[in-house]
Amino acid sequence: MSSAARDSVAVSAASNAILSVEQVSYAYASNSAQAPLFTLEAMSLQARAGEIVAILGPNACGKSTLLNLIAGVLAPLSGRVLLDGFVTHTMPPRARAQRIAMVQQESQLLFPSRAWEFVMQGRHPYGRSLRFENEEDVVVARNALAQVGAEHLTDRRMDKISGGEKQRVILARALAQQPAMLLLDEPTLHLDIAAQVDLLDALRRLASVSRYIVVVVTHELNLAAEYADQVALLQRGRCLRVGPPSSVYQRELLEQVFQTPLTVETGPSGRPHVNVWSGKSTERS
């Protein structure tokens, strides 16, 4: 395979992607004739290639539901989600997996595979589930590992690497799908601060340089403020505001959502920084 061909198969289809969430709502039905157990009220947002969107809110506010609607895993009660003009939940599963890669909160290891074998699982949407990889698969997988700085983990077993290293390999598997959009549910969960920043740096680079749309569910207010282009703030199934962090991070609004006293300042980067406080003491959120 020529170097030009190698480059072409290593590049995702993300360069001009557009995500449009149009008045999407959802309801989980209860087992009785009473009201639904949970309702996500109609909301809208748009994102383009190169942008990071953070979905914020307390537990059980609808963050993961919204992410699954965007992924096409759930069909909305009303409205629609479009990726490049295609309704995500009606796309054939293989076509959807070639356009949308989702990293779940907990990625189970069914067996202690090497990192290389784990990343190669991302090539399944492009062929039979059980087959030997071809040269194109190898190039794409190597490129995916390189994009997240995990080439040195190729021969390491997944159950023998750190949490931060594991998240990088999981992200590489998603990149091996060559998607236009990356969806991540609490990717920094269980990671220390250094690993959290390392992962968000990688996502920022992937969005800016490789032109992915990146949508992240997170509880990390300050990391979202630092890295996201847009923030969707949810509370009890309602989207209270969508916009850049500077417009969403208003003290009264955040106190309403998170039910705790806090202050919002401008950090060294010029972006909002939240301090949660109790009495006279303050701490970073």
ROGU-938371 format. One record per residue (C-alpha): x, y, z negated; chain; residue number from 1. Coordinates in steps of 0.02 Angstrom, whole numbers. Layout:
% residues N
+--------+--------+--------+-------+-----+
:     px :     py :     pz : kette :  nr :
+--------+--------+--------+-------+-----+
:      X :      Y :      Z :     A : NUM :
...
+--------+--------+--------+-------+-----+
This chain:
% residues 285
+--------+--------+--------+-------+-----+
:     px :     py :     pz : kette :  nr :
+--------+--------+--------+-------+-----+
:      0 :      0 :      0 :     A :   1 :
:     69 :    171 :     49 :     A :   2 :
:     99 :    309 :    -80 :     A :   3 :
:    -43 :    411 :     -4 :     A :   4 :
:   -161 :    263 :    -23 :     A :   5 :
:   -103 :    238 :   -201 :     A :   6 :
:   -142 :    419 :   -240 :     A :   7 :
:   -314 :    407 :   -160 :     A :   8 :
:   -369 :    257 :   -262 :     A :   9 :
:   -301 :    333 :   -422 :     A :  10 :
:   -409 :    489 :   -410 :     A :  11 :
:   -586 :    485 :   -480 :     A :  12 :
:   -740 :    549 :   -391 :     A :  13 :
:   -754 :    687 :   -520 :     A :  14 :
:   -690 :    841 :   -430 :     A :  15 :
:   -858 :    922 :   -389 :     A :  16 :
:   -979 :    832 :   -505 :     A :  17 :
:  -1132 :    922 :   -572 :     A :  18 :
:  -1239 :    864 :   -721 :     A :  19 :
:  -1414 :    933 :   -742 :     A :  20 :
:  -1524 :    890 :   -891 :     A :  21 :
:  -1697 :    956 :   -850 :     A :  22 :
:  -1826 :    969 :   -990 :     A :  23 :
:  -1786 :    795 :  -1051 :     A :  24 :
:  -1881 :    722 :  -1198 :     A :  25 :
:  -1892 :    551 :  -1281 :     A :  26 :
:  -1990 :    462 :  -1418 :     A :  27 :
:  -1957 :    301 :  -1512 :     A :  28 :
:  -2123 :    214 :  -1540 :     A :  29 :
:  -2175 :    154 :  -1713 :     A :  30 :
:  -2254 :    -15 :  -1749 :     A :  31 :
:  -2420 :     64 :  -1793 :     A :  32 :
:  -2544 :    187 :  -1720 :     A :  33 :
:  -2460 :    326 :  -1817 :     A :  34 :
:  -2343 :    458 :  -1747 :     A :  35 :
:  -2179 :    402 :  -1664 :     A :  36 :
:  -2032 :    363 :  -1778 :     A :  37 :
:  -1927 :    494 :  -1691 :     A :  38 :
:  -1953 :    622 :  -1553 :     A :  39 :
:  -1823 :    717 :  -1455 :     A :  40 :
:  -1909 :    874 :  -1393 :     A :  41 :
:  -1885 :    937 :  -1215 :     A :  42 :
:  -1715 :   1016 :  -1186 :     A :  43 :
:  -1606 :   1067 :  -1040 :     A :  44 :
:  -1421 :   1092 :  -1005 :     A :  45 :
:  -1304 :   1097 :   -856 :     A :  46 :
:  -1119 :   1054 :   -840 :     A :  47 :
:   -994 :   1054 :   -698 :     A :  48 :
:   -833 :    962 :   -664 :     A :  49 :
:   -695 :   1022 :   -779 :     A :  50 :
:   -810 :   1060 :   -927 :     A :  51 :
:   -822 :    983 :  -1100 :     A :  52 :
:   -995 :    984 :  -1180 :     A :  53 :
:  -1006 :    947 :  -1367 :     A :  54 :
:  -1170 :    884 :  -1442 :     A :  55 :
:  -1176 :    936 :  -1625 :     A :  56 :
:  -1295 :    909 :  -1769 :     A :  57 :
:  -1321 :    812 :  -1931 :     A :  58 :
:  -1359 :    627 :  -1939 :     A :  59 :
:  -1521 :    567 :  -1857 :     A :  60 :
:  -1547 :    729 :  -1760 :     A :  61 :
:  -1549 :    647 :  -1588 :     A :  62 :
:  -1367 :    662 :  -1532 :     A :  63 :
:  -1343 :    481 :  -1480 :     A :  64 :
:  -1517 :    475 :  -1404 :     A :  65 :
:  -1473 :    624 :  -1294 :     A :  66 :
:  -1309 :    541 :  -1244 :     A :  67 :
:  -1401 :    381 :  -1194 :     A :  68 :
:  -1525 :    483 :  -1092 :     A :  69 :
:  -1381 :    568 :  -1001 :     A :  70 :
:  -1300 :    398 :   -973 :     A :  71 :
:  -1459 :    328 :   -896 :     A :  72 :
:  -1470 :    193 :  -1029 :     A :  73 :
:  -1638 :    265 :  -1083 :     A :  74 :
:  -1776 :    329 :   -969 :     A :  75 :
:  -1843 :    498 :  -1029 :     A :  76 :
:  -2022 :    520 :  -1084 :     A :  77 :
:  -2025 :    678 :   -979 :     A :  78 :
:  -1901 :    774 :   -872 :     A :  79 :
:  -1750 :    699 :   -787 :     A :  80 :
:  -1561 :    687 :   -792 :     A :  81 :
:  -1469 :    713 :   -628 :     A :  82 :
:  -1288 :    679 :   -586 :     A :  83 :
:  -1247 :    749 :   -415 :     A :  84 :
:  -1432 :    744 :   -372 :     A :  85 :
:  -1459 :    562 :   -424 :     A :  86 :
:  -1576 :    521 :   -569 :     A :  87 :
:  -1463 :    427 :   -689 :     A :  88 :
:  -1587 :    302 :   -762 :     A :  89 :
:  -1646 :    244 :   -589 :     A :  90 :
:  -1472 :    214 :   -520 :     A :  91 :
:  -1425 :     29 :   -494 :     A :  92 :
:  -1317 :    -28 :   -641 :     A :  93 :
:  -1161 :    -53 :   -536 :     A :  94 :
:  -1177 :    116 :   -450 :     A :  95 :
:  -1208 :    199 :   -619 :     A :  96 :
:  -1052 :    116 :   -692 :     A :  97 :
:   -951 :    185 :   -547 :     A :  98 :
:  -1009 :    363 :   -588 :     A :  99 :
:  -1033 :    364 :   -776 :     A : 100 :
:   -916 :    291 :   -908 :     A : 101 :
:   -976 :    281 :  -1087 :     A : 102 :
:   -866 :    256 :  -1240 :     A : 103 :
:   -972 :    194 :  -1384 :     A : 104 :
:   -944 :    239 :  -1566 :     A : 105 :
:   -879 :     64 :  -1602 :     A : 106 :
:   -804 :    -36 :  -1458 :     A : 107 :
:   -805 :   -218 :  -1510 :     A : 108 :
:   -658 :   -330 :  -1470 :     A : 109 :
:   -731 :   -496 :  -1419 :     A : 110 :
:   -558 :   -574 :  -1418 :     A : 111 :
:   -382 :   -507 :  -1456 :     A : 112 :
:   -335 :   -459 :  -1279 :     A : 113 :
:   -185 :   -360 :  -1222 :     A : 114 :
:   -215 :   -175 :  -1186 :     A : 115 :
:   -187 :   -210 :  -1000 :     A : 116 :
:   -324 :   -342 :   -996 :     A : 117 :
:   -440 :   -226 :  -1092 :     A : 118 :
:   -414 :    -83 :   -968 :     A : 119 :
:   -441 :   -200 :   -821 :     A : 120 :
:   -619 :   -229 :   -884 :     A : 121 :
:   -655 :    -55 :   -818 :     A : 122 :
:   -635 :   -123 :   -641 :     A : 123 :
:   -786 :   -240 :   -654 :     A : 124 :
:   -906 :   -117 :   -569 :     A : 125 :
:   -801 :   -135 :   -411 :     A : 126 :
:   -808 :   -323 :   -392 :     A : 127 :
:   -858 :   -489 :   -467 :     A : 128 :
:   -849 :   -505 :   -655 :     A : 129 :
:   -728 :   -652 :   -643 :     A : 130 :
:   -590 :   -626 :   -516 :     A : 131 :
:   -406 :   -588 :   -501 :     A : 132 :
:   -365 :   -403 :   -488 :     A : 133 :
:   -306 :   -337 :   -321 :     A : 134 :
:   -173 :   -204 :   -287 :     A : 135 :
:   -299 :    -63 :   -296 :     A : 136 :
:   -360 :   -120 :   -467 :     A : 137 :
:   -180 :   -123 :   -531 :     A : 138 :
:   -145 :     52 :   -467 :     A : 139 :
:   -303 :    123 :   -544 :     A : 140 :
:   -274 :     38 :   -712 :     A : 141 :
:    -93 :     98 :   -720 :     A : 142 :
:   -150 :    274 :   -677 :     A : 143 :
:   -284 :    267 :   -812 :     A : 144 :
:   -156 :    217 :   -944 :     A : 145 :
:    -40 :    355 :   -884 :     A : 146 :
:   -178 :    486 :   -893 :     A : 147 :
:   -197 :    456 :  -1080 :     A : 148 :
:    -12 :    427 :  -1116 :     A : 149 :
:    -34 :    244 :  -1159 :     A : 150 :
:     81 :    158 :  -1033 :     A : 151 :
:    191 :     96 :  -1176 :     A : 152 :
:     42 :     -1 :  -1247 :     A : 153 :
:     16 :   -109 :  -1092 :     A : 154 :
:     76 :   -272 :  -1170 :     A : 155 :
:     19 :   -236 :  -1349 :     A : 156 :
:   -127 :   -332 :  -1422 :     A : 157 :
:   -280 :   -227 :  -1460 :     A : 158 :
:   -291 :   -292 :  -1638 :     A : 159 :
:   -111 :   -242 :  -1672 :     A : 160 :
:   -115 :    -56 :  -1629 :     A : 161 :
:   -167 :     96 :  -1729 :     A : 162 :
:   -338 :    178 :  -1722 :     A : 163 :
:   -274 :    323 :  -1618 :     A : 164 :
:   -186 :    206 :  -1496 :     A : 165 :
:   -342 :     99 :  -1483 :     A : 166 :
:   -448 :    251 :  -1439 :     A : 167 :
:   -325 :    296 :  -1301 :     A : 168 :
:   -338 :    122 :  -1226 :     A : 169 :
:   -528 :    124 :  -1240 :     A : 170 :
:   -527 :    291 :  -1148 :     A : 171 :
:   -411 :    217 :  -1016 :     A : 172 :
:   -536 :     76 :   -986 :     A : 173 :
:   -670 :    209 :   -956 :     A : 174 :
:   -555 :    300 :   -834 :     A : 175 :
:   -524 :    138 :   -740 :     A : 176 :
:   -707 :    146 :   -688 :     A : 177 :
:   -659 :    302 :   -588 :     A : 178 :
:   -813 :    395 :   -650 :     A : 179 :
:   -869 :    573 :   -622 :     A : 180 :
:   -927 :    590 :   -802 :     A : 181 :
:   -858 :    530 :   -969 :     A : 182 :
:   -978 :    510 :  -1116 :     A : 183 :
:   -907 :    483 :  -1290 :     A : 184 :
:  -1003 :    447 :  -1450 :     A : 185 :
:   -904 :    504 :  -1603 :     A : 186 :
:   -733 :    464 :  -1526 :     A : 187 :
:   -637 :    538 :  -1673 :     A : 188 :
:   -726 :    431 :  -1804 :     A : 189 :
:   -601 :    348 :  -1924 :     A : 190 :
:   -454 :    442 :  -1847 :     A : 191 :
:   -337 :    553 :  -1949 :     A : 192 :
:   -319 :    737 :  -1903 :     A : 193 :
:   -165 :    711 :  -1795 :     A : 194 :
:   -250 :    573 :  -1695 :     A : 195 :
:   -409 :    677 :  -1678 :     A : 196 :
:   -313 :    824 :  -1605 :     A : 197 :
:   -213 :    706 :  -1494 :     A : 198 :
:   -373 :    630 :  -1423 :     A : 199 :
:   -458 :    799 :  -1396 :     A : 200 :
:   -301 :    863 :  -1309 :     A : 201 :
:   -313 :    714 :  -1191 :     A : 202 :
:   -498 :    749 :  -1157 :     A : 203 :
:   -463 :    933 :  -1125 :     A : 204 :
:   -326 :    886 :  -1002 :     A : 205 :
:   -438 :    759 :   -914 :     A : 206 :
:   -576 :    888 :   -894 :     A : 207 :
:   -463 :   1030 :   -838 :     A : 208 :
:   -339 :    936 :   -728 :     A : 209 :
:   -434 :    782 :   -668 :     A : 210 :
:   -602 :    874 :   -658 :     A : 211 :
:   -710 :    756 :   -759 :     A : 212 :
:   -871 :    811 :   -842 :     A : 213 :
:   -844 :    763 :  -1025 :     A : 214 :
:   -990 :    751 :  -1148 :     A : 215 :
:   -943 :    717 :  -1330 :     A : 216 :
:  -1054 :    681 :  -1480 :     A : 217 :
:   -963 :    737 :  -1636 :     A : 218 :
:   -980 :    796 :  -1816 :     A : 219 :
:   -817 :    892 :  -1806 :     A : 220 :
:   -873 :   1074 :  -1799 :     A : 221 :
:   -702 :   1152 :  -1784 :     A : 222 :
:   -636 :   1029 :  -1656 :     A : 223 :
:   -792 :   1058 :  -1550 :     A : 224 :
:   -769 :   1246 :  -1564 :     A : 225 :
:   -587 :   1232 :  -1511 :     A : 226 :
:   -608 :   1116 :  -1361 :     A : 227 :
:   -786 :   1129 :  -1294 :     A : 228 :
:   -843 :   1244 :  -1155 :     A : 229 :
:  -1024 :   1221 :  -1208 :     A : 230 :
:  -1109 :   1162 :  -1368 :     A : 231 :
:  -1284 :   1090 :  -1387 :     A : 232 :
:  -1342 :   1109 :  -1568 :     A : 233 :
:  -1477 :    987 :  -1623 :     A : 234 :
:  -1585 :    976 :  -1778 :     A : 235 :
:  -1723 :    848 :  -1810 :     A : 236 :
:  -1746 :    811 :  -1627 :     A : 237 :
:  -1745 :    992 :  -1570 :     A : 238 :
:  -1609 :   1078 :  -1472 :     A : 239 :
:  -1593 :   1246 :  -1558 :     A : 240 :
:  -1463 :   1322 :  -1443 :     A : 241 :
:  -1351 :   1281 :  -1295 :     A : 242 :
:  -1204 :   1390 :  -1246 :     A : 243 :
:  -1021 :   1428 :  -1275 :     A : 244 :
:   -960 :   1406 :  -1455 :     A : 245 :
:   -955 :   1595 :  -1481 :     A : 246 :
:  -1144 :   1606 :  -1455 :     A : 247 :
:  -1192 :   1447 :  -1549 :     A : 248 :
:  -1080 :   1467 :  -1701 :     A : 249 :
:  -1185 :   1591 :  -1798 :     A : 250 :
:  -1179 :   1576 :  -1987 :     A : 251 :
:  -1367 :   1578 :  -2018 :     A : 252 :
:  -1400 :   1452 :  -1881 :     A : 253 :
:  -1266 :   1330 :  -1938 :     A : 254 :
:  -1321 :   1345 :  -2119 :     A : 255 :
:  -1499 :   1305 :  -2066 :     A : 256 :
:  -1442 :   1151 :  -1971 :     A : 257 :
:  -1315 :   1080 :  -2093 :     A : 258 :
:  -1400 :   1137 :  -2253 :     A : 259 :
:  -1242 :   1202 :  -2335 :     A : 260 :
:  -1163 :   1374 :  -2367 :     A : 261 :
:  -1026 :   1416 :  -2244 :     A : 262 :
:   -935 :   1557 :  -2160 :     A : 263 :
:   -889 :   1579 :  -1977 :     A : 264 :
:   -728 :   1669 :  -1934 :     A : 265 :
:   -625 :   1695 :  -1778 :     A : 266 :
:   -479 :   1574 :  -1778 :     A : 267 :
:   -302 :   1603 :  -1711 :     A : 268 :
:   -356 :   1541 :  -1539 :     A : 269 :
:   -497 :   1669 :  -1532 :     A : 270 :
:   -629 :   1535 :  -1552 :     A : 271 :
:   -748 :   1514 :  -1700 :     A : 272 :
:   -686 :   1428 :  -1857 :     A : 273 :
:   -806 :   1363 :  -1991 :     A : 274 :
:   -767 :   1359 :  -2176 :     A : 275 :
:   -884 :   1260 :  -2290 :     A : 276 :
:   -886 :   1325 :  -2467 :     A : 277 :
:   -952 :   1284 :  -2639 :     A : 278 :
:   -940 :   1412 :  -2776 :     A : 279 :
:   -774 :   1505 :  -2765 :     A : 280 :
:   -679 :   1370 :  -2670 :     A : 281 :
:   -670 :   1350 :  -2483 :     A : 282 :
:   -619 :   1208 :  -2371 :     A : 283 :
:   -605 :   1173 :  -2187 :     A : 284 :
:   -753 :   1078 :  -2117 :     A : 285 :
+--------+--------+--------+-------+-----+
